[in-house]
Every structure is written in structure tokens, then in C-alpha cells.
Amino acid sequence: MTLAAEALATGYGDVIVGRDIAFAVRPGEALCLLGPNGCGKTTLFKTLLGLIPPKAGRVTLDGEDIARWPRRRLAQAVAYVPQAQAALFPFTVAEMALMGRAARIGLFESPGAADHAAVAAALASLGLAGLAERVATELSGGERQLALIARALAQEPKALVMDEPTASLDLGNETRVLERVRELKARGLAVVLSTHDPDHAFLVADRVALMAKGGIVAIGPPEETITPDRLRALYGVPVAVPYVPELGRRIVAPSLRTAGETP
Ligand SMILES: Nc1ncnc2c1ncn2[C@@H]1O[C@H](COP(=O)(O)OP(=O)(O)OP(=O)(O)O)[C@@H](O)[C@H]1O
């Protein structure tokens, strides 16, 4: 399913946060959003998910404006992995994942065999089967983030929106999550994710969108789009983007200044 933003403006009440946002993410593709704190990534995600209405333009799934979609149909198509947050309720990991089935279970129905099978598959694909009966309030941050991803996968969506899915994860879990993102693309999902680590764009994204003050300042393949000049303009610090032959890709390396130096 192709998830697209067309001449989109985002915001809250009278406040415009993002404007002139346009992209399309096709099945099997990942778009990575990079941009400084507060530039409007989460606001864009809320708009893509239909949680807040666009201020202008539209969000489409396979060309259809989602504003006209019933909530349930939208929830069956697009899943959301929110930024990691503390667990408030002592649900088990399996129960959390089962919540991802809500849009597929009738109002007065109980979860059936297909729902439990989807939960088991989601947990297994993330290596979480052994944690199924653990209580969310007793998980590490990394385990909880993986459980949130399991909840999204149990939903069996066609598109996935992930808000900083690797924030607060250690290197092992970060790598596992990025590997899963690649797999999900291979399974034909359209993935939009945000991150504060530009290297993630080189690792999993087909295209990267650089965002500043709510607008997309550049969009394209990571190799062409992530340049030292653009990153310096975006983050206000000097950054090198060398090609590393051993890795077969570029990496992003900030250089630390001493007091008094300007970028
Ligand atoms: N509910 C809200 N009502 C009004 N303004 C909001 C609301 N939520 C966020 N904002 C403002 O919108 C702007 C963009 O915030 P947003 O959370 O989208 O940024 P972000 O790029 O996701 O940031 P970060 O990288 O820090 O998560 C900020 O100026 C923020 O203060």
C-alpha cells in the first residue's frame, strides 16, 4: 500500500507546524525522516495516522484520502510504533501484542485463533516468544520497545509509521530493530520512520527526507541526500560523511569543536 503526503500542512489549532510536505512511500520502501528536535516529525506522524487533521493538503493510502476512511479501516492498514515510553499498566507482552488486533476483532467478540496466531508470529519474528508472559512494567526499555513493535506487527498492517523506534535501545537491540525494518520492507510493507541517527538512513532507508522548521529541505536516496553541508545546516555542527570501504557505505561522523570555534 502506498502512503503519501500531498501538499500537506500540519499543526495544532491555529498553529502551523509543518508545511509543503510531499512524498510517497511505496510497498517495500522505507522513508527515513531526519531533523532536529521540534522540527515537526511527530506532528507529521500524527497527521499521517489520521490522529490530527491536516491544516492543508491530504494524506492518501493508494491514492484515497484517509480523511474519508473509517477509523477501523485505517487502523487495519497503518500501524504506529510510538516513541518508547514507560509502561503504565501491568499487561503481559502477549496481551500488549493482542491489543494490536483490536481493529480486527468485533466489538463483542473475543480474540480467536487467528488473533493468537498473529500475536505468536509477531513475537517470534522479534525474538520475544520467551518474554510473552512477562509483565510490561518489569521490562527493560529495549524489551518494551520491541514489544511495541510486536503490537504493530500483530496488527498485520500494510504500512508502518515508527517514531524513533531505536531511541533508548542498546547497540544489540538497535541493530535487531533495524534488521526487522529491513525484513518488513522485504515483506512488502511501506515504512516511514524517524531517527536522530543519520546512519540509520544509510542502513535501512530507500529515501531520506531532511526536515527543518516543519518543511522538507531535501528528499532522495541517502547517498545523494545526506551531505556534510546539509547536515551542518540542519544541526548547526560540522559533520563528515566519509565512505567506508569495509562497510560498503557512508557513515556520519560529527567532529567536536573546542570552545570559541564556529561551525
Ligand atoms: N499538542 C500540541 N499542541 C501544540 N503544539 C505542539 C503540540 N505537540 C507539539 N507541539 C509543537 O509542535 C512543534 C513540533 O513538535 P514535534 O513533536 O512534532 O517535533 P519532533 O520533530 O517530533 O521533535 P523531537 O525530535 O524532539 O521528538 C514543537 O514546537 C512543539 O512544541
The ligand as a MOL file (V3000), in Angstrom:
LIG
                    3D

  0  0  0     0  0            999 V3000
M  V30 BEGIN CTAB
M  V30 COUNTS 31 33 0 0 0
M  V30 BEGIN ATOM
M  V30 1 N -0.2410 19.1080 21.2070 0
M  V30 2 C 0.4830 20.1790 20.7840 0
M  V30 3 N -0.0740 21.4220 20.7200 0
M  V30 4 C 0.6340 22.4780 20.2740 0
M  V30 5 N 1.9190 22.4230 19.8490 0
M  V30 6 C 2.5140 21.2250 19.8940 0
M  V30 7 C 1.8460 20.0430 20.3580 0
M  V30 8 N 2.7060 18.9850 20.2630 0
M  V30 9 C 3.8590 19.5050 19.7850 0
M  V30 10 N 3.7510 20.8390 19.5400 0
M  V30 11 C 4.7960 21.7260 18.9860 0
M  V30 12 O 4.9990 21.3770 17.6280 0
M  V30 13 C 6.3850 21.5050 17.3030 0
M  V30 14 C 6.8760 20.2170 16.6630 0
M  V30 15 O 6.8720 19.1710 17.6640 0
M  V30 16 P 7.1130 17.6330 17.2610 0
M  V30 17 O 6.8710 16.8370 18.4940 0
M  V30 18 O 6.3120 17.3240 16.0580 0
M  V30 19 O 8.6530 17.6670 16.8860 0
M  V30 20 P 9.6770 16.4590 16.6240 0
M  V30 21 O 10.3830 16.7910 15.3590 0
M  V30 22 O 8.9690 15.1560 16.6970 0
M  V30 23 O 10.6550 16.6220 17.8580 0
M  V30 24 P 11.5910 15.5360 18.6190 0
M  V30 25 O 12.6880 15.1810 17.6740 0
M  V30 26 O 12.1110 16.3360 19.7930 0
M  V30 27 O 10.7200 14.3840 19.0350 0
M  V30 28 C 7.1100 21.8940 18.5900 0
M  V30 29 O 7.3290 23.2860 18.5550 0
M  V30 30 C 6.1350 21.5190 19.6660 0
M  V30 31 O 6.2710 22.3800 20.7790 0
M  V30 END ATOM
M  V30 BEGIN BOND
M  V30 1 1 1 2
M  V30 2 1 2 3
M  V30 3 2 2 7
M  V30 4 2 3 4
M  V30 5 1 4 5
M  V30 6 2 5 6
M  V30 7 1 6 7
M  V30 8 1 6 10
M  V30 9 1 7 8
M  V30 10 2 8 9
M  V30 11 1 9 10
M  V30 12 1 10 11
M  V30 13 1 11 12
M  V30 14 1 11 30
M  V30 15 1 12 13
M  V30 16 1 13 14
M  V30 17 1 13 28
M  V30 18 1 14 15
M  V30 19 1 15 16
M  V30 20 2 16 17
M  V30 21 1 16 18
M  V30 22 1 16 19
M  V30 23 1 19 20
M  V30 24 2 20 21
M  V30 25 1 20 22
M  V30 26 1 20 23
M  V30 27 1 23 24
M  V30 28 2 24 25
M  V30 29 1 24 26
M  V30 30 1 24 27
M  V30 31 1 28 29
M  V30 32 1 28 30
M  V30 33 1 30 31
M  V30 END BOND
M  V30 END CTAB
M  END
